[in-house]
Amino acid sequence: MPIDTSSDVHAAVSNGIPPPDFELPFPDGPEIITANLLKLTELTPDPRTKFIFQNLVKYLHQFVKATNLSTEEWMLAINFLTRVGQTCTPLRQEMILLSDVLGVSALVDSLNNPVTEGATESSVLGPFFTEDAADVALGDSIASEGKGDYMYVEGSIKTTEGKPVPDAVIETWETDADGFYDTQYADRTHPDCRGRLRSGKDGKFGYRAVVPVAYPIPVDGPVGDLLMALNRHNIRPNHLHMIIEAPGFNKLVTAFYPEGDKYVYSDCVFGVKKSLVVTLKDIKDDNEARKRGFPNGGSFKLLELNLVLLSEEQKKANRAQYDREHGIYE
């Protein structure tokens, strides 16, 4: 059906919101443009959305003015962000990767999860988490045979009062010995080096894995081009990702970084925190290896973790305290 072009605004493209009941001055200068947009944000019904957008406008416009951004630079940025979006797939999150290398992911994580004495600290999610991890029984392996040197991960999940947290859901994922996540293989047919399990009634857990290795984040996309332009390396230190969830507790997104990796102090996505640097014990005992399910015995690395979760109430209280101390709208 032909579009009726007799009216100034086509009904097919109008969002139904009427014009404001006030007039804005013509945007004849930089300061007027910013002021006009801030005036329009006053129409935003949700207080939190209005607060966020007002600050976004304020600092984004301030950046453009402070750098005297040229039209060519603006278009370069537009094309770059367009490429970031086009690079994303269901198994590759280039947008999160961009947030990671700019330190935004780490900053959001730090602000939302301030250090709480006794609780396990958080870390960045990273771009390689997927929803399709297979369920793994306690003591079983998240990695297929031949994916790397043996490692066993065991520990407990407790409250800040020291009580066990039973039936907590544990999502865990890592690279193989070649430094690749399963999602980076074009012929991926099933999840590997990742799994989902639950803590026991006593809050304890254990599973077989492989020793993670340091690896390069992808450089075949726009984020890789950005790192080259900034003369920055693209290496992450070796680490094991975990997400812990249990009813009544704050969702813990974290990772653990074996000591000794030379990139632990210059992680390209700023994810390493001092408390998350861990020791891998070198176990050379056939009986201990077989006891943990390694059929051929031999040596393996042992990672022992004692995880402590914050309650949802503790998390909310921490966030509210930060907002009050920094004058942030709640």
C-alpha positions in Angstrom: 0.0 0.0 0.0 1.4 3.4 -1.0 2.4 5.7 1.9 0.3 8.8 2.3 2.7 11.7 2.0 0.1 14.5 2.5 1.0 15.1 6.1 4.3 16.4 7.5 4.8 13.3 9.7 3.9 9.9 8.4 1.8 7.8 10.9 3.9 4.8 9.9 7.0 6.2 11.4 5.7 8.3 14.3 6.2 6.8 17.8 3.1 8.6 19.0 4.9 11.0 21.4 3.7 14.6 20.9 6.2 17.5 20.6 7.1 19.2 24.0 4.9 22.0 25.3 7.9 24.3 25.3 10.0 25.9 22.5 13.7 25.3 22.2 16.1 27.9 20.9 17.6 27.2 17.5 20.9 25.2 18.0 23.1 28.0 16.7 26.1 27.0 18.9 27.7 24.1 20.8 26.4 25.2 24.2 22.8 25.6 22.9 22.9 22.1 21.4 23.9 20.6 24.8 21.4 22.7 26.7 18.6 21.7 24.4 19.2 18.0 24.7 19.5 18.3 28.5 16.2 20.1 28.5 14.5 17.3 26.5 15.9 14.7 28.9 13.7 16.3 31.6 10.8 14.6 29.8 12.1 11.2 30.6 9.6 9.5 32.9 11.9 7.0 34.7 14.1 8.9 37.2 17.1 6.5 36.9 17.0 6.5 33.1 16.8 10.3 33.2 19.8 10.5 35.6 21.9 8.2 33.5 21.1 9.9 30.2 21.7 13.4 31.6 25.2 12.4 32.6 25.8 10.6 29.3 24.9 13.8 27.4 26.9 16.0 29.7 30.2 14.0 29.5 29.8 12.8 25.9 29.3 16.4 24.7 32.1 17.5 27.0 34.4 15.0 25.3 33.5 16.2 21.8 34.2 19.8 22.8 37.4 19.1 24.7 38.9 17.2 21.7 37.4 19.5 19.1 36.4 16.3 17.3 36.6 16.7 13.5 34.0 15.4 11.1 36.4 12.9 9.8 37.2 11.6 13.3 33.5 11.4 14.1 32.8 9.3 10.9 35.8 7.1 11.8 34.2 6.4 15.2 30.8 5.8 13.6 32.3 3.3 11.2 34.3 1.6 14.0 31.2 1.1 16.2 29.3 -0.1 13.2 32.0 -2.7 12.6 31.9 -3.8 16.2 28.2 -4.5 16.0 28.6 -6.3 12.7 31.3 -8.5 14.1 29.1 -9.8 16.9 27.6 -13.3 16.5 25.7 -15.6 19.0 29.2 -17.0 19.9 31.3 -13.8 19.6 30.7 -10.7 21.6 32.8 -8.0 20.1 30.9 -5.3 22.0 31.8 -6.8 25.4 35.4 -7.2 24.1 35.4 -3.4 23.3 34.1 -2.7 26.8 36.7 -5.0 28.3 39.8 -3.4 26.6 38.5 0.1 27.4 38.4 -0.8 31.1 34.6 -0.2 31.2 33.7 -3.8 32.1 36.3 -3.7 35.0 35.0 -0.3 36.2 31.4 -1.4 36.2 32.4 -4.6 38.0 34.4 -2.6 40.6 31.7 -0.1 41.3 28.9 -2.7 41.5 31.0 -5.1 43.7 33.0 -3.1 46.2 35.4 -5.1 48.3 33.6 -6.7 51.2 35.8 -8.2 53.9 35.6 -12.0 53.8 33.6 -12.3 50.6 35.1 -13.6 47.3 35.8 -10.7 44.9 34.3 -10.5 41.4 36.0 -10.2 38.0 34.9 -9.4 34.5 32.6 -11.8 32.6 34.6 -11.6 29.3 33.2 -12.2 25.8 33.3 -16.1 25.8 30.5 -17.1 28.2 27.7 -19.1 26.6 24.4 -20.5 27.8 24.9 -24.0 26.4 27.3 -25.5 29.0 26.5 -29.2 29.7 25.5 -30.3 33.1 28.4 -32.0 34.9 28.2 -34.2 38.0 30.4 -33.5 40.9 33.8 -35.0 40.3 33.3 -35.2 36.5 35.3 -33.4 33.8 34.3 -30.2 31.9 37.0 -30.9 29.3 37.3 -33.7 26.8 40.5 -35.8 26.8 43.5 -34.3 25.2 42.5 -30.6 25.8 45.4 -29.9 28.2 47.3 -30.9 31.3 45.1 -32.2 34.1 43.8 -29.9 36.8 41.3 -30.6 39.6 39.3 -27.8 41.1 37.8 -28.4 44.5 36.4 -26.2 47.3 33.4 -25.0 49.2 30.8 -22.3 48.9 29.8 -20.5 52.2 28.0 -17.5 53.5 29.9 -14.6 55.1 28.8 -16.2 58.4 30.6 -19.4 57.4 27.5 -21.5 56.7 27.6 -23.8 53.7 25.6 -22.9 50.6 24.1 -26.2 49.2 22.9 -26.7 45.7 24.5 -23.5 44.3 24.8 -23.5 40.5 28.4 -23.2 39.3 29.1 -22.2 35.7 32.7 -22.6 34.7 34.7 -22.2 31.5 38.3 -21.9 30.3 40.6 -22.2 27.4 42.3 -25.4 26.2 46.0 -25.9 26.1 46.2 -24.0 22.8 44.7 -20.9 24.3 41.4 -21.1 22.5 37.8 -21.3 23.9 35.6 -23.8 22.3 33.5 -21.0 20.6 36.6 -20.0 18.6 36.7 -23.2 16.7 34.8 -23.1 13.4 34.0 -26.8 13.6 32.5 -26.6 17.2 29.8 -29.2 17.6 29.3 -29.1 21.4 30.5 -27.2 24.5 34.0 -28.1 25.7 36.2 -26.8 28.5 33.0 -25.5 30.1 30.3 -27.0 32.3 27.6 -26.5 34.8 27.4 -28.2 38.2 26.0 -27.8 41.7 27.5 -27.7 45.1 26.6 -30.6 47.4 24.5 -30.5 50.6 27.7 -29.5 52.5 28.4 -26.6 50.0 31.4 -28.5 48.6 32.2 -29.1 45.0 34.9 -30.6 42.8 35.5 -31.2 39.1 38.2 -32.1 36.6 39.5 -29.5 34.2 42.7 -28.6 32.4 45.3 -26.1 33.3 44.4 -22.8 31.5 47.0 -20.9 29.6 47.5 -17.3 28.7 45.9 -16.4 25.4 45.4 -13.5 22.9 42.0 -12.0 22.6 40.9 -11.9 19.0 42.6 -9.3 16.8 40.8 -10.1 13.6 38.1 -7.5 14.3 37.8 -3.8 15.1 38.9 -4.2 18.7 42.1 -5.8 17.5 42.6 -2.8 15.2 42.1 -0.4 18.1 44.7 -2.2 20.2 47.2 -1.9 17.4 46.5 1.8 17.1 47.0 2.3 20.8 50.2 0.1 20.8 48.8 -2.3 23.4 49.3 -6.0 23.7 46.3 -8.3 23.4 47.2 -11.0 26.0 45.2 -12.2 28.9 46.9 -14.1 31.7 45.8 -17.7 32.3 42.6 -18.0 34.3 39.5 -20.0 35.1 36.1 -18.4 34.9 33.2 -19.1 37.4 29.7 -17.9 38.0 28.0 -18.9 41.2 24.3 -18.5 41.8 22.1 -19.5 44.7 18.7 -18.2 45.9 19.0 -15.3 48.3 22.6 -14.6 47.3 24.2 -12.1 45.0 25.3 -13.6 41.7 29.1 -13.9 41.8 30.9 -13.5 38.5 34.6 -14.1 39.0 37.8 -15.7 37.8 41.0 -17.1 39.3 44.4 -16.4 38.0 47.3 -18.9 38.7 50.4 -17.0 40.0 53.5 -16.8 37.9 52.0 -15.6 34.6 54.0 -12.7 33.3 50.8 -11.0 32.1 49.1 -11.0 35.5 50.1 -7.3 36.0 49.1 -6.1 32.5 45.9 -8.0 31.7 44.6 -6.4 28.5 41.1 -6.3 30.0 42.0 -5.3 33.6 40.3 -8.3 35.2 43.0 -9.4 37.7 42.5 -8.5 41.3 45.1 -9.4 44.0 42.8 -11.6 45.9 42.0 -13.7 42.8 45.6 -14.7 42.2 45.8 -18.3 43.3 48.3 -21.1 43.7 48.1 -24.4 41.7 49.5 -27.2 43.8 51.6 -29.8 41.9 50.4 -33.3 42.9 52.5 -36.2 41.8 50.7 -39.2 43.2 48.9 -41.9 41.1 46.5 -42.7 43.9 45.4 -39.1 44.4 45.0 -38.7 40.6 42.9 -41.8 40.3 40.9 -40.8 43.4 39.9 -37.6 41.5 38.9 -39.5 38.4 42.0 -39.2 36.2 42.1 -42.8 34.8 45.8 -43.0 34.0 47.0 -41.6 37.3 50.1 -39.4 37.0 50.5 -35.8 38.1 48.0 -33.1 38.1 47.5 -29.5 39.3 45.2 -28.9 42.2 43.2 -25.7 42.7 41.6 -25.3 46.1 38.9 -22.6 46.4 37.0 -21.4 49.4 34.2 -19.2 47.9 32.2 -16.8 50.1 28.9 -15.3 48.8 27.2 -12.1 49.8 23.5 -12.1 50.4 21.3 -10.0 48.2 20.6 -7.8 51.2 24.3 -7.2 51.8 24.8 -6.4 48.1 22.0 -3.9 48.1 23.3 -2.3 51.3 26.8 -2.0 49.8 25.4 -0.3 46.6 23.2 2.1 48.6 26.1 3.1 50.8 28.3 3.8 47.8 25.6 5.9 46.2 25.1 7.9 49.4 28.8 8.5 49.8 29.2 9.7 46.2 26.0 11.7 45.9 24.6 9.3 43.2 20.8 9.1 42.6 19.3 5.9 44.1 
